């Protein structure tokens, strides 16, 4: 995956080693440079760890520059504190930079972007269609700009049904798809039961529809007993112990 290039003069930093960031702070010529570097240093490891957990090493941290300030440089490394949601690490973030010698504080804004492959439609997909793998593509997107959930693997979508018309080049979201029903309400089903190597099958009737892994109630055709079961395949269920 091609990394985003960094450019210190434009206040865009990405994947700079920690010792270079400390050097940037210590060699800062202005308060603007000092505050921007210390915020970048604070965000760098947090964003790198978060991106890694998402499966990405491609991210960008942009410090939004303030107008030139005439404040004196801090005589020590300024402290950085979070403003807003502490757990949010994408989009527009604000950090408070505080210096005690001399005394000043600044609110520094940063734009954090993380890029991940997401599942998109290769072309238009009709409503109530079975979605095939060749209907889909993986393309890298900035997740800071995404709204709602998304899929990161084609195999998680292939085989599902479209709940509505999906236009080409759309980012697929869980609300657009549904797993196909393998058991239909009032349909006949085969019920499997067993313990420690002993298994039996019996006929039954589904009292509700369900997809793979769903829990549904079925009626044993012989005894009339209503049983809670799990959908295991097309027209088959297993009794939940």
Buried (B, 14 or more C-beta within 10 A) or exposed (E): EEEBEEEBEEBBBBBBEEEEBBEBBEEBEBBBBBBBBBBBBBBBEBBBEBBEEBEBEBBBBBBBBBEEEEBEBBEEBBBBEBEEEEEEBBBEBEBBBBBEEEEBBBEBBBBBBBBBBBBBBEEEBEEEBEBEEEBBBBEEBBBBEBEEEBBBEBEEBBBBBBEEEBEEEBBBBBEBBEBEBBBEEEEEBBBBBEEEEEEEEBEBBBBBBBBBEBEBBBBBBEEEEEBEBBBBEEBBBBBEE
